[in-house]
Amino acid sequence: MDEVTKLVDRIWRGHAASMLGALSRRLGDFDRAEDALAEALKRWPDEGVPDSPTGWLVTVGWGKALDRLRRDAAGREKAARMAAEPPPEPGVDDRLALIFACCHPDLAALPGPTRSPHTGRSSTGSRHGRPPVAVARWAGHGPATRLRQQDRADPGRLH
């Protein structure tokens, strides 16, 4: 065990109750306090040992808890706004937006044979009645190739 791990272990054993107590009291939620301290502990190895480890953990944990509360509140507000609106009508622009989303550069980490079936399925509706042969023709593949690609992209689907 390296020195930082030993120090974290020693601090946790000696001060976890007081740190959890302080955050739980301020947050009114023990589980949220535990999650916040766990997030703070994840940051520690990257930033080195602080001068006041327990104070640092409580401060960072408090910040993490506030961030989570803000995200939750923003999500509730967004859900309330969306619930007040009528459902959107699908249109041609929506299909184009979906194709662009499937081809987004951030998805480049996915292998091409996985990305392509998702794009084809999303844009042609192959999951909803479009036969794999038609999708294969659209994508420039044979039906057998298309089925193998779809199985790699979504192994649990039924043909």
Disulfide bonds with the S-S distance in Angstrom:
none
